Amino acid sequence: MSKEVFLIWSIDAELRAAYEAALGEAGAAARWFAAPADLDTVTGDQPSVVAVDIDALPGRWEKSLERLRSAHPGADFVALSSADSATHAMRCLRAGFADFLAKPVSPEELVWCLERSESRRGSQTQGSHPGLSTAEALSRLATAGTEGAARAIALEAVRAILSGRGAAWLRANTAADSGYEVLMSVPRAAGTLPGLRGLGRRAEFPRDRWQVAIRGGSRRAFYRQPGVDAESVYVWDIDPRPTRARLVEARLVLVQVAAAILNLRRFRALKQATFIDDLTGLYNGRYLKFALGEAFTRVKRTRRHFSVLFIDVDHFKRINDTHGHLVGSQFLVTLAKTIKNAVRDGDSVFRYGGDEFVVILKDAGLDLAHDIAERIRVRIERRDFLVGDHPIRTTVSIGLAAYPEHAQALDQLLRLADEAMYGAKRASRNAVFLASGEGGPPIAPERHREPEKTP
């Protein structure tokens, strides 16, 4: 089998180059496909990994995946998705995905996924859910890509080991009658889980030990997870006489998942650090490319709009020259918070570099995007920034470009927003300009609405 990665993932060519370079350094080649049906034409060597962006797949994608797995039986299938919930991870694992990566996926993370696949292939043959063997569960836990995937693997394995009818992952919740909330369960149970209401409070049970009891003729097992918040595992209708060896085996799986979750949290913190600007706490320019790619994928699928704002501080050099660079840096931190507070919860704000910021406005056409841009401009214009003992007044110039009105390509949209921002600077500063979209100069829109009055 070739060390080749197939990616069913529609992203911009500029972003593809970063993934191809990272995989190339790991000795792997990348092939891109826009849809699962495109793999029907593949001949010759089979891939080692097939990564599928399930966000872009229509309807229920399980049948498409089943056909792909039949055509490429030796490949590991990896799910890429922006939905990082335990339930979503469970659905992917049950469908036959060997791994699950939460977007945005960095090039390094994709290489890590390839290495995990090689590690699994070297140790044993892949199985399928449900009914994981303990050895397979431990192997998968050691290479799980998300916390949700790790919990799903462990839950399936523990239920199989104890021959339970069902199993659930719980988190302490003193507001609930039972004292627990259900994070996930297998099979997915409707309403209250059997026997959960009578389980009692978590303080009654020692940590890191199985408690087996009979209630209403049903034998159940409860395990308080060490080191992972206040989480527990609950299995009902288990084997009437679970041996000590079985309980030890199930405990081994849960000890391993605790270690896996802690490692994933450390990795997530490191991953986040690569995408966060260390001065302002906003996303950085590196993440902007990934976020724009995701925005394009989403709107092409849903046929909705989104807009980009390019923001530059007017006369920022005067602030540095007058008050010093330290005050200038502290001012940027405060300015970043002002911009962040002026946009909606679902919008993303980036520090592009220096005193430049970019905002991605989801589901926002020209009118809504212009209103938000004006809100940002007015709030900054009317605010007295106090940095230490230094009062600072400033304004910003903002360029606005929208998809699909102004551009159909990722790099073109950002460039047009940048050009519109420079149009505002050349004209007057302290203004919002729109991209032309026809190769002409940026446009100063008429303010069709009185901007909000911000104290």
Contacts in CASP RR format, 6 or more apart in sequence:
PFRMAT RR
TARGET T0000
AUTHOR 0000-0000-0000
METHOD contacts of the structure
MODEL  1
MSKEVFLIWSIDAELRAAYEAALGEAGAAARWFAAPADLDTVTGDQPSVV
AVDIDALPGRWEKSLERLRSAHPGADFVALSSADSATHAMRCLRAGFADF
LAKPVSPEELVWCLERSESRRGSQTQGSHPGLSTAEALSRLATAGTEGAA
RAIALEAVRAILSGRGAAWLRANTAADSGYEVLMSVPRAAGTLPGLRGLG
RRAEFPRDRWQVAIRGGSRRAFYRQPGVDAESVYVWDIDPRPTRARLVEA
RLVLVQVAAAILNLRRFRALKQATFIDDLTGLYNGRYLKFALGEAFTRVK
RTRRHFSVLFIDVDHFKRINDTHGHLVGSQFLVTLAKTIKNAVRDGDSVF
RYGGDEFVVILKDAGLDLAHDIAERIRVRIERRDFLVGDHPIRTTVSIGL
AAYPEHAQALDQLLRLADEAMYGAKRASRNAVFLASGEGGPPIAPERHRE
PEKTP
1 45 0 8 1.000
1 46 0 8 1.000
1 47 0 8 1.000
1 48 0 8 1.000
1 74 0 8 1.000
1 75 0 8 1.000
2 29 0 8 1.000
2 45 0 8 1.000
2 46 0 8 1.000
2 47 0 8 1.000
2 48 0 8 1.000
3 27 0 8 1.000
3 28 0 8 1.000
3 29 0 8 1.000
3 48 0 8 1.000
3 114 0 8 1.000
4 28 0 8 1.000
4 29 0 8 1.000
4 30 0 8 1.000
4 31 0 8 1.000
4 45 0 8 1.000
4 47 0 8 1.000
4 48 0 8 1.000
4 49 0 8 1.000
5 23 0 8 1.000
5 28 0 8 1.000
5 29 0 8 1.000
5 30 0 8 1.000
5 31 0 8 1.000
5 47 0 8 1.000
5 48 0 8 1.000
5 49 0 8 1.000
5 50 0 8 1.000
5 51 0 8 1.000
5 110 0 8 1.000
5 114 0 8 1.000
6 31 0 8 1.000
6 33 0 8 1.000
6 39 0 8 1.000
6 42 0 8 1.000
6 47 0 8 1.000
6 49 0 8 1.000
6 50 0 8 1.000
6 51 0 8 1.000
6 72 0 8 1.000
6 75 0 8 1.000
7 19 0 8 1.000
7 30 0 8 1.000
7 31 0 8 1.000
7 32 0 8 1.000
7 33 0 8 1.000
7 50 0 8 1.000
7 51 0 8 1.000
8 33 0 8 1.000
8 34 0 8 1.000
8 35 0 8 1.000
8 36 0 8 1.000
8 38 0 8 1.000
8 39 0 8 1.000
8 50 0 8 1.000
8 51 0 8 1.000
8 52 0 8 1.000
8 53 0 8 1.000
8 56 0 8 1.000
9 32 0 8 1.000
9 33 0 8 1.000
9 51 0 8 1.000
9 52 0 8 1.000
9 53 0 8 1.000
9 56 0 8 1.000
9 80 0 8 1.000
10 34 0 8 1.000
10 53 0 8 1.000
10 56 0 8 1.000
10 297 0 8 1.000
10 300 0 8 1.000
11 293 0 8 1.000
11 296 0 8 1.000
11 297 0 8 1.000
12 292 0 8 1.000
12 293 0 8 1.000
12 296 0 8 1.000
12 409 0 8 1.000
12 410 0 8 1.000
12 411 0 8 1.000
14 289 0 8 1.000
14 410 0 8 1.000
14 411 0 8 1.000
15 289 0 8 1.000
15 290 0 8 1.000
15 293 0 8 1.000
15 410 0 8 1.000
16 30 0 8 1.000
16 32 0 8 1.000
18 107 0 8 1.000
18 289 0 8 1.000
19 30 0 8 1.000
19 107 0 8 1.000
19 110 0 8 1.000
20 30 0 8 1.000
21 107 0 8 1.000
22 107 0 8 1.000
22 108 0 8 1.000
22 110 0 8 1.000
22 111 0 8 1.000
23 29 0 8 1.000
23 30 0 8 1.000
23 107 0 8 1.000
23 110 0 8 1.000
23 111 0 8 1.000
23 114 0 8 1.000
24 30 0 8 1.000
25 111 0 8 1.000
26 111 0 8 1.000
26 114 0 8 1.000
26 115 0 8 1.000
28 48 0 8 1.000
28 111 0 8 1.000
28 114 0 8 1.000
31 42 0 8 1.000
31 47 0 8 1.000
33 39 0 8 1.000
36 52 0 8 1.000
36 57 0 8 1.000
36 64 0 8 1.000
36 65 0 8 1.000
36 67 0 8 1.000
36 68 0 8 1.000
39 50 0 8 1.000
39 68 0 8 1.000
39 71 0 8 1.000
39 72 0 8 1.000
40 71 0 8 1.000
42 71 0 8 1.000
46 72 0 8 1.000
46 74 0 8 1.000
46 75 0 8 1.000
47 72 0 8 1.000
47 75 0 8 1.000
48 75 0 8 1.000
48 76 0 8 1.000
48 114 0 8 1.000
48 117 0 8 1.000
48 118 0 8 1.000
48 121 0 8 1.000
49 75 0 8 1.000
49 76 0 8 1.000
49 77 0 8 1.000
49 78 0 8 1.000
49 113 0 8 1.000
49 114 0 8 1.000
49 117 0 8 1.000
50 68 0 8 1.000
50 72 0 8 1.000
50 75 0 8 1.000
50 76 0 8 1.000
50 77 0 8 1.000
50 78 0 8 1.000
51 77 0 8 1.000
51 78 0 8 1.000
51 80 0 8 1.000
51 101 0 8 1.000
51 110 0 8 1.000
51 113 0 8 1.000
52 61 0 8 1.000
52 65 0 8 1.000
52 68 0 8 1.000
52 77 0 8 1.000
52 78 0 8 1.000
52 79 0 8 1.000
52 80 0 8 1.000
52 97 0 8 1.000
53 80 0 8 1.000
53 81 0 8 1.000
53 103 0 8 1.000
53 297 0 8 1.000
54 61 0 8 1.000
54 79 0 8 1.000
54 80 0 8 1.000
54 81 0 8 1.000
54 92 0 8 1.000
55 80 0 8 1.000
55 81 0 8 1.000
55 82 0 8 1.000
55 83 0 8 1.000
55 103 0 8 1.000
55 297 0 8 1.000
55 298 0 8 1.000
55 301 0 8 1.000
56 297 0 8 1.000
56 301 0 8 1.000
57 64 0 8 1.000
61 95 0 8 1.000
62 95 0 8 1.000
65 77 0 8 1.000
65 95 0 8 1.000
65 96 0 8 1.000
65 97 0 8 1.000
66 95 0 8 1.000
68 77 0 8 1.000
69 75 0 8 1.000
69 77 0 8 1.000
69 96 0 8 1.000
76 98 0 8 1.000
76 99 0 8 1.000
76 117 0 8 1.000
76 120 0 8 1.000
76 121 0 8 1.000
76 126 0 8 1.000
77 96 0 8 1.000
77 97 0 8 1.000
77 98 0 8 1.000
78 97 0 8 1.000
78 98 0 8 1.000
78 99 0 8 1.000
78 100 0 8 1.000
78 101 0 8 1.000
78 113 0 8 1.000
78 117 0 8 1.000
79 92 0 8 1.000
79 97 0 8 1.000
79 99 0 8 1.000
79 100 0 8 1.000
79 101 0 8 1.000
80 101 0 8 1.000
80 103 0 8 1.000
80 105 0 8 1.000
81 88 0 8 1.000
81 92 0 8 1.000
81 100 0 8 1.000
81 101 0 8 1.000
81 102 0 8 1.000
81 103 0 8 1.000
82 102 0 8 1.000
82 103 0 8 1.000
82 294 0 8 1.000
84 102 0 8 1.000
84 146 0 8 1.000
84 148 0 8 1.000
85 148 0 8 1.000
86 147 0 8 1.000
86 148 0 8 1.000
86 151 0 8 1.000
86 152 0 8 1.000
86 169 0 8 1.000
86 183 0 8 1.000
86 184 0 8 1.000
87 184 0 8 1.000
87 188 0 8 1.000
89 100 0 8 1.000
89 146 0 8 1.000
89 148 0 8 1.000
89 149 0 8 1.000
89 151 0 8 1.000
89 152 0 8 1.000
90 148 0 8 1.000
90 152 0 8 1.000
90 155 0 8 1.000
90 184 0 8 1.000
90 186 0 8 1.000
90 188 0 8 1.000
92 100 0 8 1.000
92 149 0 8 1.000
93 100 0 8 1.000
93 129 0 8 1.000
93 149 0 8 1.000
93 152 0 8 1.000
93 153 0 8 1.000
93 156 0 8 1.000
94 129 0 8 1.000
94 130 0 8 1.000
94 152 0 8 1.000
96 128 0 8 1.000
96 129 0 8 1.000
98 117 0 8 1.000
98 120 0 8 1.000
98 126 0 8 1.000
98 140 0 8 1.000
99 113 0 8 1.000
99 116 0 8 1.000
99 117 0 8 1.000
99 143 0 8 1.000
99 144 0 8 1.000
99 145 0 8 1.000
99 149 0 8 1.000
100 144 0 8 1.000
100 145 0 8 1.000
100 146 0 8 1.000
100 148 0 8 1.000
100 149 0 8 1.000
101 109 0 8 1.000
101 110 0 8 1.000
101 113 0 8 1.000
101 145 0 8 1.000
101 146 0 8 1.000
102 146 0 8 1.000
103 290 0 8 1.000
103 294 0 8 1.000
104 275 0 8 1.000
104 287 0 8 1.000
104 290 0 8 1.000
104 291 0 8 1.000
104 294 0 8 1.000
105 290 0 8 1.000
106 271 0 8 1.000
106 274 0 8 1.000
106 275 0 8 1.000
106 290 0 8 1.000
109 271 0 8 1.000
113 145 0 8 1.000
116 143 0 8 1.000
116 145 0 8 1.000
117 143 0 8 1.000
119 142 0 8 1.000
119 143 0 8 1.000
120 126 0 8 1.000
120 139 0 8 1.000
120 140 0 8 1.000
120 143 0 8 1.000
123 139 0 8 1.000
124 135 0 8 1.000
124 136 0 8 1.000
124 139 0 8 1.000
126 136 0 8 1.000
127 136 0 8 1.000
129 156 0 8 1.000
130 156 0 8 1.000
130 159 0 8 1.000
130 160 0 8 1.000
130 186 0 8 1.000
131 156 0 8 1.000
131 157 0 8 1.000
131 159 0 8 1.000
131 160 0 8 1.000
132 140 0 8 1.000
132 153 0 8 1.000
132 156 0 8 1.000
132 157 0 8 1.000
132 160 0 8 1.000
133 157 0 8 1.000
133 160 0 8 1.000
134 157 0 8 1.000
134 161 0 8 1.000
134 249 0 8 1.000
134 252 0 8 1.000
134 253 0 8 1.000
136 157 0 8 1.000
137 153 0 8 1.000
137 154 0 8 1.000
137 156 0 8 1.000
137 157 0 8 1.000
137 253 0 8 1.000
137 256 0 8 1.000
138 252 0 8 1.000
138 253 0 8 1.000
138 256 0 8 1.000
140 153 0 8 1.000
141 150 0 8 1.000
141 153 0 8 1.000
141 154 0 8 1.000
141 253 0 8 1.000
141 256 0 8 1.000
141 257 0 8 1.000
141 260 0 8 1.000
142 256 0 8 1.000
142 260 0 8 1.000
144 150 0 8 1.000
144 153 0 8 1.000
144 260 0 8 1.000
144 264 0 8 1.000
145 264 0 8 1.000
146 264 0 8 1.000
147 261 0 8 1.000
147 264 0 8 1.000
147 265 0 8 1.000
148 184 0 8 1.000
150 257 0 8 1.000
150 260 0 8 1.000
150 261 0 8 1.000
150 264 0 8 1.000
151 169 0 8 1.000
151 183 0 8 1.000
151 184 0 8 1.000
151 257 0 8 1.000
151 261 0 8 1.000
152 184 0 8 1.000
152 186 0 8 1.000
153 257 0 8 1.000
154 233 0 8 1.000
154 253 0 8 1.000
154 254 0 8 1.000
154 256 0 8 1.000
154 257 0 8 1.000
155 167 0 8 1.000
155 168 0 8 1.000
155 169 0 8 1.000
155 184 0 8 1.000
155 185 0 8 1.000
155 186 0 8 1.000
155 233 0 8 1.000
156 167 0 8 1.000
156 186 0 8 1.000
157 250 0 8 1.000
157 253 0 8 1.000
158 167 0 8 1.000
158 233 0 8 1.000
158 235 0 8 1.000
158 250 0 8 1.000
158 253 0 8 1.000
158 254 0 8 1.000
159 166 0 8 1.000
159 167 0 8 1.000
159 186 0 8 1.000
159 235 0 8 1.000
161 246 0 8 1.000
161 249 0 8 1.000
161 250 0 8 1.000
161 253 0 8 1.000
162 221 0 8 1.000
162 235 0 8 1.000
162 238 0 8 1.000
162 239 0 8 1.000
162 242 0 8 1.000
162 246 0 8 1.000
162 247 0 8 1.000
162 250 0 8 1.000
163 238 0 8 1.000
163 239 0 8 1.000
163 242 0 8 1.000
164 235 0 8 1.000
164 236 0 8 1.000
164 237 0 8 1.000
164 238 0 8 1.000
164 239 0 8 1.000
165 236 0 8 1.000
165 237 0 8 1.000
165 238 0 8 1.000
166 185 0 8 1.000
166 186 0 8 1.000
166 187 0 8 1.000
166 189 0 8 1.000
166 235 0 8 1.000
166 236 0 8 1.000
166 237 0 8 1.000
167 185 0 8 1.000
167 186 0 8 1.000
167 233 0 8 1.000
167 234 0 8 1.000
167 235 0 8 1.000
167 236 0 8 1.000
168 182 0 8 1.000
168 183 0 8 1.000
168 184 0 8 1.000
168 185 0 8 1.000
168 186 0 8 1.000
168 189 0 8 1.000
168 193 0 8 1.000
168 196 0 8 1.000
168 233 0 8 1.000
168 234 0 8 1.000
168 235 0 8 1.000
169 182 0 8 1.000
169 183 0 8 1.000
169 184 0 8 1.000
169 185 0 8 1.000
169 231 0 8 1.000
169 232 0 8 1.000
169 233 0 8 1.000
170 180 0 8 1.000
170 181 0 8 1.000
170 182 0 8 1.000
170 183 0 8 1.000
170 196 0 8 1.000
170 231 0 8 1.000
170 232 0 8 1.000
170 233 0 8 1.000
170 234 0 8 1.000
171 180 0 8 1.000
171 181 0 8 1.000
171 183 0 8 1.000
171 229 0 8 1.000
171 230 0 8 1.000
171 231 0 8 1.000
171 232 0 8 1.000
172 179 0 8 1.000
172 180 0 8 1.000
172 202 0 8 1.000
172 229 0 8 1.000
172 230 0 8 1.000
172 231 0 8 1.000
172 232 0 8 1.000
173 179 0 8 1.000
173 180 0 8 1.000
173 181 0 8 1.000
174 201 0 8 1.000
177 197 0 8 1.000
178 192 0 8 1.000
178 196 0 8 1.000
178 197 0 8 1.000
178 198 0 8 1.000
178 199 0 8 1.000
178 200 0 8 1.000
179 200 0 8 1.000
179 201 0 8 1.000
179 202 0 8 1.000
180 196 0 8 1.000
180 199 0 8 1.000
180 202 0 8 1.000
180 232 0 8 1.000
180 234 0 8 1.000
182 189 0 8 1.000
182 193 0 8 1.000
182 196 0 8 1.000
183 231 0 8 1.000
185 193 0 8 1.000
193 234 0 8 1.000
193 236 0 8 1.000
194 218 0 8 1.000
194 220 0 8 1.000
194 236 0 8 1.000
194 237 0 8 1.000
195 215 0 8 1.000
195 218 0 8 1.000
195 220 0 8 1.000
195 236 0 8 1.000
196 234 0 8 1.000
198 215 0 8 1.000
199 222 0 8 1.000
199 234 0 8 1.000
202 224 0 8 1.000
202 230 0 8 1.000
202 232 0 8 1.000
205 211 0 8 1.000
205 222 0 8 1.000
205 224 0 8 1.000
205 232 0 8 1.000
206 224 0 8 1.000
207 224 0 8 1.000
207 225 0 8 1.000
207 226 0 8 1.000
208 223 0 8 1.000
208 224 0 8 1.000
208 225 0 8 1.000
208 226 0 8 1.000
208 251 0 8 1.000
208 255 0 8 1.000
209 223 0 8 1.000
209 224 0 8 1.000
209 251 0 8 1.000
210 221 0 8 1.000
210 222 0 8 1.000
210 223 0 8 1.000
210 247 0 8 1.000
210 250 0 8 1.000
210 251 0 8 1.000
211 221 0 8 1.000
211 222 0 8 1.000
211 223 0 8 1.000
212 219 0 8 1.000
212 220 0 8 1.000
212 221 0 8 1.000
212 222 0 8 1.000
212 238 0 8 1.000
212 242 0 8 1.000
212 247 0 8 1.000
213 219 0 8 1.000
213 220 0 8 1.000
213 222 0 8 1.000
214 220 0 8 1.000
218 236 0 8 1.000
218 237 0 8 1.000
219 237 0 8 1.000
219 238 0 8 1.000
219 239 0 8 1.000
219 240 0 8 1.000
219 242 0 8 1.000
220 234 0 8 1.000
220 235 0 8 1.000
220 236 0 8 1.000
220 237 0 8 1.000
220 238 0 8 1.000
221 234 0 8 1.000
221 235 0 8 1.000
221 238 0 8 1.000
221 242 0 8 1.000
221 247 0 8 1.000
221 250 0 8 1.000
222 232 0 8 1.000
222 233 0 8 1.000
222 234 0 8 1.000
222 235 0 8 1.000
223 232 0 8 1.000
223 233 0 8 1.000
223 234 0 8 1.000
223 250 0 8 1.000
223 251 0 8 1.000
223 254 0 8 1.000
224 232 0 8 1.000
225 231 0 8 1.000
225 232 0 8 1.000
225 233 0 8 1.000
225 254 0 8 1.000
225 257 0 8 1.000
225 258 0 8 1.000
226 255 0 8 1.000
226 258 0 8 1.000
227 258 0 8 1.000
227 262 0 8 1.000
228 258 0 8 1.000
228 261 0 8 1.000
228 262 0 8 1.000
233 254 0 8 1.000
239 246 0 8 1.000
274 286 0 8 1.000
274 287 0 8 1.000
275 283 0 8 1.000
275 284 0 8 1.000
275 286 0 8 1.000
275 287 0 8 1.000
275 290 0 8 1.000
276 282 0 8 1.000
276 283 0 8 1.000
276 284 0 8 1.000
276 287 0 8 1.000
277 283 0 8 1.000
277 284 0 8 1.000
277 285 0 8 1.000
277 350 0 8 1.000
277 351 0 8 1.000
279 329 0 8 1.000
279 332 0 8 1.000
279 333 0 8 1.000
279 351 0 8 1.000
280 332 0 8 1.000
280 333 0 8 1.000
280 336 0 8 1.000
280 351 0 8 1.000
281 336 0 8 1.000
281 351 0 8 1.000
282 336 0 8 1.000
282 340 0 8 1.000
282 349 0 8 1.000
282 350 0 8 1.000
282 351 0 8 1.000
282 357 0 8 1.000
283 291 0 8 1.000
283 348 0 8 1.000
283 349 0 8 1.000
283 350 0 8 1.000
283 351 0 8 1.000
284 350 0 8 1.000
284 351 0 8 1.000
285 350 0 8 1.000
285 351 0 8 1.000
285 352 0 8 1.000
285 353 0 8 1.000
285 358 0 8 1.000
287 350 0 8 1.000
288 350 0 8 1.000
288 352 0 8 1.000
288 358 0 8 1.000
288 360 0 8 1.000
288 414 0 8 1.000
289 410 0 8 1.000
291 348 0 8 1.000
291 350 0 8 1.000
291 360 0 8 1.000
292 308 0 8 1.000
292 360 0 8 1.000
292 410 0 8 1.000
292 413 0 8 1.000
292 414 0 8 1.000
293 410 0 8 1.000
295 306 0 8 1.000
295 360 0 8 1.000
295 362 0 8 1.000
295 403 0 8 1.000
296 403 0 8 1.000
296 410 0 8 1.000
298 304 0 8 1.000
298 306 0 8 1.000
298 362 0 8 1.000
299 305 0 8 1.000
299 306 0 8 1.000
299 403 0 8 1.000
299 404 0 8 1.000
304 363 0 8 1.000
305 363 0 8 1.000
305 364 0 8 1.000
305 365 0 8 1.000
305 402 0 8 1.000
305 403 0 8 1.000
305 404 0 8 1.000
305 405 0 8 1.000
306 360 0 8 1.000
306 361 0 8 1.000
306 362 0 8 1.000
306 363 0 8 1.000
306 364 0 8 1.000
306 365 0 8 1.000
306 402 0 8 1.000
306 403 0 8 1.000
307 360 0 8 1.000
307 361 0 8 1.000
307 364 0 8 1.000
307 365 0 8 1.000
307 366 0 8 1.000
307 368 0 8 1.000
307 369 0 8 1.000
307 400 0 8 1.000
307 401 0 8 1.000
307 402 0 8 1.000
307 403 0 8 1.000
308 358 0 8 1.000
308 359 0 8 1.000
308 360 0 8 1.000
308 361 0 8 1.000
308 400 0 8 1.000
308 401 0 8 1.000
308 402 0 8 1.000
308 403 0 8 1.000
308 413 0 8 1.000
308 414 0 8 1.000
308 417 0 8 1.000
309 358 0 8 1.000
309 359 0 8 1.000
309 361 0 8 1.000
309 369 0 8 1.000
309 372 0 8 1.000
309 373 0 8 1.000
309 376 0 8 1.000
309 398 0 8 1.000
309 399 0 8 1.000
309 400 0 8 1.000
309 417 0 8 1.000
310 352 0 8 1.000
310 356 0 8 1.000
310 357 0 8 1.000
310 358 0 8 1.000
310 398 0 8 1.000
310 399 0 8 1.000
310 400 0 8 1.000
310 401 0 8 1.000
310 414 0 8 1.000
310 417 0 8 1.000
310 418 0 8 1.000
310 420 0 8 1.000
310 421 0 8 1.000
311 339 0 8 1.000
311 356 0 8 1.000
311 357 0 8 1.000
311 358 0 8 1.000
311 359 0 8 1.000
311 376 0 8 1.000
311 396 0 8 1.000
311 397 0 8 1.000
311 398 0 8 1.000
311 399 0 8 1.000
311 421 0 8 1.000
312 355 0 8 1.000
312 356 0 8 1.000
312 357 0 8 1.000
312 396 0 8 1.000
312 397 0 8 1.000
312 398 0 8 1.000
312 421 0 8 1.000
312 425 0 8 1.000
313 319 0 8 1.000
313 332 0 8 1.000
313 335 0 8 1.000
313 355 0 8 1.000
313 356 0 8 1.000
313 394 0 8 1.000
313 396 0 8 1.000
314 394 0 8 1.000
314 395 0 8 1.000
314 396 0 8 1.000
314 397 0 8 1.000
314 425 0 8 1.000
314 429 0 8 1.000
314 430 0 8 1.000
315 394 0 8 1.000
315 429 0 8 1.000
316 328 0 8 1.000
316 355 0 8 1.000
316 394 0 8 1.000
319 327 0 8 1.000
319 328 0 8 1.000
319 331 0 8 1.000
319 392 0 8 1.000
319 394 0 8 1.000
320 327 0 8 1.000
320 328 0 8 1.000
323 331 0 8 1.000
323 387 0 8 1.000
323 390 0 8 1.000
323 392 0 8 1.000
327 387 0 8 1.000
327 388 0 8 1.000
327 390 0 8 1.000
327 392 0 8 1.000
328 387 0 8 1.000
330 387 0 8 1.000
330 388 0 8 1.000
331 385 0 8 1.000
331 387 0 8 1.000
331 392 0 8 1.000
332 351 0 8 1.000
332 354 0 8 1.000
332 355 0 8 1.000
334 385 0 8 1.000
334 387 0 8 1.000
335 357 0 8 1.000
335 380 0 8 1.000
335 385 0 8 1.000
335 394 0 8 1.000
336 349 0 8 1.000
336 351 0 8 1.000
336 357 0 8 1.000
338 376 0 8 1.000
338 379 0 8 1.000
338 380 0 8 1.000
338 383 0 8 1.000
339 349 0 8 1.000
339 357 0 8 1.000
339 359 0 8 1.000
339 376 0 8 1.000
339 380 0 8 1.000
340 349 0 8 1.000
341 379 0 8 1.000
342 372 0 8 1.000
342 375 0 8 1.000
342 376 0 8 1.000
342 379 0 8 1.000
343 349 0 8 1.000
343 359 0 8 1.000
343 361 0 8 1.000
343 372 0 8 1.000
343 376 0 8 1.000
344 361 0 8 1.000
344 362 0 8 1.000
344 372 0 8 1.000
346 362 0 8 1.000
347 359 0 8 1.000
347 360 0 8 1.000
347 361 0 8 1.000
347 362 0 8 1.000
347 364 0 8 1.000
347 372 0 8 1.000
348 359 0 8 1.000
348 360 0 8 1.000
348 362 0 8 1.000
349 357 0 8 1.000
349 358 0 8 1.000
349 359 0 8 1.000
350 357 0 8 1.000
350 358 0 8 1.000
350 359 0 8 1.000
350 360 0 8 1.000
351 357 0 8 1.000
352 358 0 8 1.000
358 414 0 8 1.000
358 417 0 8 1.000
359 372 0 8 1.000
359 376 0 8 1.000
361 368 0 8 1.000
361 369 0 8 1.000
361 372 0 8 1.000
364 372 0 8 1.000
364 402 0 8 1.000
365 402 0 8 1.000
365 405 0 8 1.000
366 400 0 8 1.000
366 402 0 8 1.000
366 405 0 8 1.000
366 434 0 8 1.000
367 448 0 8 1.000
369 400 0 8 1.000
369 402 0 8 1.000
370 400 0 8 1.000
370 432 0 8 1.000
370 434 0 8 1.000
370 445 0 8 1.000
371 449 0 8 1.000
373 398 0 8 1.000
373 399 0 8 1.000
373 400 0 8 1.000
373 432 0 8 1.000
374 432 0 8 1.000
374 447 0 8 1.000
374 449 0 8 1.000
374 451 0 8 1.000
375 451 0 8 1.000
375 452 0 8 1.000
375 454 0 8 1.000
376 396 0 8 1.000
376 398 0 8 1.000
377 395 0 8 1.000
377 396 0 8 1.000
377 398 0 8 1.000
377 430 0 8 1.000
377 431 0 8 1.000
377 432 0 8 1.000
377 451 0 8 1.000
378 451 0 8 1.000
378 452 0 8 1.000
378 454 0 8 1.000
379 454 0 8 1.000
380 394 0 8 1.000
380 395 0 8 1.000
380 396 0 8 1.000
381 395 0 8 1.000
381 396 0 8 1.000
381 430 0 8 1.000
382 454 0 8 1.000
382 455 0 8 1.000
383 393 0 8 1.000
383 454 0 8 1.000
384 391 0 8 1.000
384 392 0 8 1.000
384 393 0 8 1.000
385 391 0 8 1.000
385 392 0 8 1.000
385 393 0 8 1.000
385 394 0 8 1.000
386 392 0 8 1.000
395 429 0 8 1.000
395 430 0 8 1.000
396 430 0 8 1.000
397 421 0 8 1.000
397 422 0 8 1.000
397 423 0 8 1.000
397 424 0 8 1.000
397 425 0 8 1.000
397 429 0 8 1.000
397 430 0 8 1.000
397 431 0 8 1.000
397 433 0 8 1.000
398 421 0 8 1.000
398 424 0 8 1.000
398 431 0 8 1.000
398 432 0 8 1.000
398 433 0 8 1.000
399 417 0 8 1.000
399 418 0 8 1.000
399 420 0 8 1.000
399 421 0 8 1.000
399 423 0 8 1.000
399 424 0 8 1.000
399 432 0 8 1.000
399 433 0 8 1.000
399 434 0 8 1.000
399 435 0 8 1.000
399 442 0 8 1.000
400 417 0 8 1.000
400 420 0 8 1.000
400 432 0 8 1.000
400 433 0 8 1.000
400 434 0 8 1.000
400 435 0 8 1.000
401 407 0 8 1.000
401 413 0 8 1.000
401 414 0 8 1.000
401 416 0 8 1.000
401 417 0 8 1.000
401 420 0 8 1.000
401 434 0 8 1.000
401 435 0 8 1.000
401 437 0 8 1.000
402 435 0 8 1.000
403 413 0 8 1.000
405 437 0 8 1.000
406 413 0 8 1.000
406 416 0 8 1.000
406 434 0 8 1.000
406 435 0 8 1.000
406 436 0 8 1.000
406 437 0 8 1.000
407 413 0 8 1.000
407 416 0 8 1.000
407 435 0 8 1.000
407 437 0 8 1.000
416 435 0 8 1.000
416 436 0 8 1.000
416 437 0 8 1.000
417 435 0 8 1.000
419 435 0 8 1.000
419 442 0 8 1.000
420 433 0 8 1.000
420 434 0 8 1.000
420 435 0 8 1.000
420 436 0 8 1.000
420 442 0 8 1.000
420 443 0 8 1.000
421 433 0 8 1.000
422 442 0 8 1.000
423 433 0 8 1.000
423 441 0 8 1.000
423 442 0 8 1.000
424 431 0 8 1.000
424 432 0 8 1.000
424 433 0 8 1.000
424 442 0 8 1.000
424 444 0 8 1.000
427 433 0 8 1.000
427 444 0 8 1.000
431 444 0 8 1.000
432 444 0 8 1.000
432 445 0 8 1.000
433 442 0 8 1.000
433 443 0 8 1.000
433 444 0 8 1.000
433 445 0 8 1.000
434 442 0 8 1.000
434 443 0 8 1.000
434 444 0 8 1.000
434 445 0 8 1.000
435 442 0 8 1.000
435 443 0 8 1.000
436 442 0 8 1.000
436 443 0 8 1.000
END
